[in-house]
């Protein structure tokens, strides 16, 4: 009976890939009439090899189909082949891996040795490559062993339209590498890794087969009885060609797997020709680079192939696991460890392959060098005169090279700034993947990337801030459902979670160990789930295709039904469990809401008319909240109570699709309600619906929403797979949320989102997604922090002014509207704000710290107060020159306290605060004081004048036209660069004290309000009237990008160097801290 192409998955010695293999392929000698063997019924022949026959058989006891391999009678007479057969069974039975075909049985029956393997329908990788190339069988061979050849030409273009993706290829080979690593851990070396020994089952899963040539590192034989080398030459490693076992190591398998990857990725074999030609090519590593065979092959994958196929084992991957990890980095679009060979390495490899040519070339080079030296000796006199002329030319070339290098560096800087601008635009549109790609081009983790912005350059703050904002949040994959994961429920204590999916399973998850405790098959499609207060019961809706859908109360541990109720005619969309554990509620799509006791008694049926995707028990009783669409009027949240007098309705935003209640608030006892529609979120308190916060222009369509028990944080999941997170303390006086924290949680839509109870900080978040995943997220590093307690976050305490003793200082002193003074130090915690004292004042809210650090000068309605900076106790008060005068600036300098009013400047001693002098500029509109770093001097800014004060003398520094009136000034950290912003929307950076132009920043439509120098004074940060914080590169005079901060314009900026963060505040909203990634 002729052999057909093998189409089964079994670990046997089938006919070799080509005639160059050592094993014979004679078809004679196997039993075509065999019907039974031991406990197995033979169905048909699958194939034959040099030492065994393979049959499709059936276990008569279990009915399971298996692959039965028998040692041929002729082969059993050879002790060498018997030992190899026995060794194969011994090795396989100890190897356990998802991608290694398992051994089911082995032994000797009536003198015949046999192996029984798992039978899986599939095809070999060799067949798959042939099909993809459009050549089902391109191999040809001649009968003689000495003249055998192999035709390995495969047309890439012919099969490119249907070829496997490079990511699929890399992922499949990575799975094989994992299987090899398991074998290597048991000191087993396969020795015959090749496409025909890799097979795919019907699900596309790849399997490693045929350990017929495998051996352990403890064995000492490597040659056949005739002295031939075992294995397939085209896939052998160079060290295998020697035939010495000691030279065959796990790196030999890595090489063979690399050759297999080469062939699959390029659709062409690495080596071709007769057996002797192939062995010679393998020994020398003479093959075409993968990229030249298939130019579209990604360079990272070319590098991986090249490393795996390195001529010497030491240059290959150290383990198969490292090989697998690099392949998976390629699949995940991360940088791989393998590098493309440089010119020196390519030259060395060429020399190894062509030693005689290399030797002749070296001799010729040496001869040429000797001749040149002799010529130079003869003509040295003439060369000296020529060299003199060349020196002058070299000087000119050096100047030219410097100019070219400068131009190249400038171009790199322009490209860097352009990429940063695009990255910020991608972030603003929530395209985090594109933003990360642009950032990674300049990542400090890759030394080569730093060359793009200078050898010694550190990442700019703008890069670091965007890196932190776009870095994937830490998360834990808790479980995965087959199909969609529809909802999650979390226990009140935050220790247990339940999830349900469309496959009808309920998963029980321990959130402390982050492990799945149980997987219960409850029914068909499950859309909703809720957990009892004692964590012992759950309620869900059993949705079927016929009849009424049941409401089921089940046991969390066993999944068994505790109680079931006749539920709804339509699909059950949501369920809820009362806080006392006595009632459950359920809602069907667009119709009724039902309330049952846990004993199964129907308590109430409420006709709703909405989609009913939300349902929640409110308070401790039987009050149930649901969306309601009355026949007349707008949609509302209807709260039903068993006592009808306690039922009430809450008007909500138009077309609301989801809602959630907090627990009663600690201060008022009121419930806080968050509702959302497709593009707006609104939070209100109590039955009077007092507005707490809102946000419009949502980046995506909201599907679900949740609020923390204390009512501080709100999160929402959108159809685009993102999670939106808000801190309700961060609102303007008009209740608009100033910032939306966004992170990508899934490539598909979010079906459910829940907060996990926490005693402090930003709580964790659990999401379920339409891709079937359930994840636990830690967003504590994402959300922008608000310094201060609940008190400082209220509208009563809005920042009016801030002050730091030095640029980058960790201590930020703040003045709140109304007069309160506070102190923020990041070392005490980013949320910490210490109350110093209250010094009532509506205007003139300036502050300054005494050089001794113990006293402060504070503007007040009664003048300038000198107070203790720790206790806030008032030491003395300096009266204003006139009753109505407002203090506009305070600074300690050179033993003096300088106080600025609109028309004059006063000097007092800094020790006893006695009066020293007064300066009247006649300007009438003095606005600001600015210290000159590293000098006992300061700059006084008027509307159109600049004055310099030093040595108790005031002199005019500059005057501008009214059309260029000053809006603000500041210095860099060294006092070498002076910035002035103007009301014509131009920002000038000049040298100090020369005031020579350095850079001009313009093209923005709004005025700057405050300014900072960062990044060793090479970046300027501005807060703008349009509510953005912008980053400017002084070398190119262009923007890196900007961050939007809602409606308020944050005018008070301070840099905290140790935290690598910007402190920003405004009178219309609480202060925030923008932390960047570490340097």
NUVEXDREN-511260 format. One record per residue (C-alpha): x, y, z. Coordinates in steps of 0.5 Angstrom, whole numbers, plus 500, padded with zeros to 3 digits. Layout:
! NUVEXDREN-511260
XYZ...
! end
This chain:
! NUVEXDREN-511260
500500500503507498505512503500518503502525506502525513496529516496527523500529529504524532511523535514518530520517525516519519519520512525525512524532509529530504534524502540527505537525512541519515534515516532510511525511507524504505517502504518495505517491511511494514504490515499492511494487513495488521488489524489488532495489536495488543489492546488497540484496533488498527484503523489505517497506516499513517506512515513509516520511517527508517525504524518504525511504522505508525498506525492510526489505532483505537484503544478498545477499552476507552475508544480513544484514537491514538497514534501507534508506533511499532518497531519494525521487525527488521530494525528490532534485530539491531540492538542500536535501533532497539536502544534508540526506540527504548530511549525515545519512550523513556525521554518522552514520558518524563517531558510534560509541556503543552507543546510536546506531544504526550506519551500515552503508553509504551512497552513490548507485546509479543516481542514487538516494541511499541509507543502509543502517542496522542493522536491529533489531526493536523499538518506539519510546518513543512507542509504549511510552508509549501502551501504558503509558497504556492508550491505543495511539493518543491522537493526533488531528489535523485536515488543515489546517496552521493548525487542526491540534491534538494531543490529549495527554491520557493517563490515568496511572491507566490505565497505572500498573499496568504502567508502567516504574519511575522507576529504569528510565526514568532509567537509559534516558534516561541512556544516551541522554544518553551518546549525545548527549554523544558527538555533542556531542563531535564538534560534532553537534547532533541537533535532533530528540530526541523519543520517536519517535526513541528506540527499544527493541530486543527486549532492552530496550536504548534507541537514539537514531535519526534524525539527519536534522535534525542539523547541526554547530556549524560550519554556518550554515543553520537554516530550510527553503526556506519559512522554517519552523523545523526540528524538532518544536515539542512537543520544541523548546527555546525558543531553537530556536523562533527558527530561528537556528542560533547559538541552537541549542546542545548545551543544545537537545538537553538540553532536548528530552531533558528534555521526553522524560523529562517525557513518559515519567515523567508519561505526559503531554506537556509542551505541547499545542494547535495548532502556534502554541499549542505554539510560544508555550508553549515560548517562555514555558516554560508547562507544568505541573510534572511533580510536579503531573501525577504526584504520586508522581513522586520529588522528585529526578526532578522536580528533574532534569526541571526543570533539563533543561527550564530556560527559559534554556540557562545554567540547564540541565545544562552537558553531556549527561554531567552530565545522565546523571550526575545521572540515575544518582545518582537510580537509585543513590539518591544525592543529585542536584545538581538542586534544586527551584525556590524561590518567588523563581525561580517568581515570576521565571518567572511574570513572564517568562511574564506581563510585562503582568500583572507590570507592572500588579502592580508598579505597583499595589504601588508605588502602595500603598506610596506611599499607605501612606507618605503615611498614615504621614506624616499619622498619625505622631504617633498611630503613635508612641504606638502604637509604644510599646505595640508595643515592649512587645508585641515584647519579649514576642514575642521572648521567646516566639520564643526559647522556641519556637526552643529547643523546636524545637532540642530537638525536632531533637536528640531526632529526631537521637538517635532516628535514631542509635539506629535506625541503630546497631540497623540496623548491629547487624542488618547492615542497612547500607543502612538505617543509611546512609539514617539517617546521610545525613540528618545528613551534614556534606556537606550544609549543609542537614542540619546545621540539624537538629543546629545550624548550627555542629554537627560530626558526633558521634563516634558518627555518625563511627564508624558512618559508617566502619563502614557506608561501602561498602568500596573494591572493584574489579569484576574481571569478570562472568560470565553467570549465577553466578560459582562460584569463584575461585583466586588465585596464591601470589604474589597476581598472578593470579586465575582465575574460573569460572562456570555459563556455562562460561567461565574468566576470567584476571585480572591482579591488578596491572593489575586487567584481564581477560587472557583469557576462555576458553570451556572447557565447560558449567557450571564449579563449581571451578578451581585454579591451578598453582604456576607460574601456567601451568596450571589444573584444572577439572571439565567438567560435562555432562548425559550420561556421566562428567564429565571432569577437565581440565588446561588452559593459562592463556594459551590455554584449550586442553586439556593433559590430560583424565582420566575423572573422576566420575559426579556433578557435580565440586564442587571441584578442587586443584593440588599445591604441587609442580605434579605432582598434581591432585585433584577431588571430586564431589558426595557421593561420591569424591575422585580424585587424578591426576598431571598426566600423567593417571594415577590415583593414588588414589580416596577415598570421602568421602560428604560434599558435597565443596565443599572440597578442598586439598593440604596441605604439599609432597607429595601429602597431600590434605585433604577432608571425610569422613563415616564411616558411624559417627562425626562428620564430619572433615577427612581428610588422605590421603597416598601414604604411608598412615602419614602419613594422619590425621583431624582432628575438627571442629565438628558439620556442618562445610560448609567448611574451609581450611588455612594454610601451616605456621606460622613458630613451630611448623611446624604447620598451622592449620585453620579449619572452619565450619558454618552458625553457627560458625567454629572455628580449631585448630592441628596434629594435636592440634587445639589451639583457637586461636579460635572465634565463634558466632551467625554473621549468616548461613549460611556458604558458604565460608571462607579463612585467610591463609598466616600464619594470622592472618586468617580470612574467610567468605562467607555466603548473604546476600551478606556477608563476615565477617572476623576478626583471630585476635589479637583473642580472649579468654582463652577463645579467643572472637573479640571482634568480627566485621568485616562488609561487604556484598559482594553482593545475592546469595550469596557462592560463593567467597572468597579472600585475596590474598597480602600481605607486610604489613597486612590482605590484600585479598579476592577474592569471587565471587557468585551475581550473576556478579560477581568483586570485589577488596576492600580491608578494611584500614580496616574491621578494628579494629586491635590495638596491639602486635606478636604478643607484645602480642596474646598472652594473656600481655599483657592490658591492666590499666590505661591512662594519658594525660597529657591528655584526647585526648593521642596518647600512651597508656601502658599497664600489662599484667597481670603488670607490663609497661609499654608506650607506644602513639603513633598517629603511629608507626602504629596497630599500634605498641606500644613496650615500656618495661620489666617491673615485676612486680606482680600488683596495684596496676598504676597508672602516671603520667607525670612532667610532664617526660615523661622519667620515670614512676611505676610501681606494683610489688610492691616499692612505686612504681618511678620509671623512665625513660619511654624506656629503662625503666631504674629510677631509684629506688623508693619503698617502701610504708607497709606491706609488704602495701599495694597502690598504687591510684592515681598522679598528678603534681600541683603539684610532687608525686607523689600515691600512693593506697593503700586507707586513705591518701594519700602525698605525695612531691616530684616532683624528688627523691621525698622524703617530704612528707606523709601523709593518712589519711581513715579511709575504709578503701576509697579507690579512685581518683584523678582530676585536675581539668583546668585546676587544681592539684587532684584528686578522691579517690574512696572507696566512698561518699566524694569528697574534694578535694585542693588546696594540700596540703589534703584536704577532704570534697566529698560523701558518699552512701548505700551503696546509691549507692556510687561505681563511677567518676568523671571530668571533661570536658576543661575541668573544668566537668562532673563525672561519677560512676557508681554501683553502682545503675546511675545515671550523674550529670553535674553542674557543678563545683565547684557539683555542680548537676545537668546530666544523669542517665543511667539505664535501662541494666541494667548498671554502667558501668566506664569513662567519657569525654567527647567532642564538645566535652563534649556526649557521654559514652562508657561501657564497660559490664559487658555488653561494650558501648561506649555513646554518650550525648547529654547534652542529651536524656539518651538513648543514640545507640547502642552497639557490642558487643565480644564477651564481655569488658567493656572497662574502660579507655577513652582518646580519641586526638583526632588519630586521632579514635579510642577506645583500649579495653583489657581484662584478658581480651582485647587492646586495640583502636582504634576509629577513626571517620571524619575530622571
! end
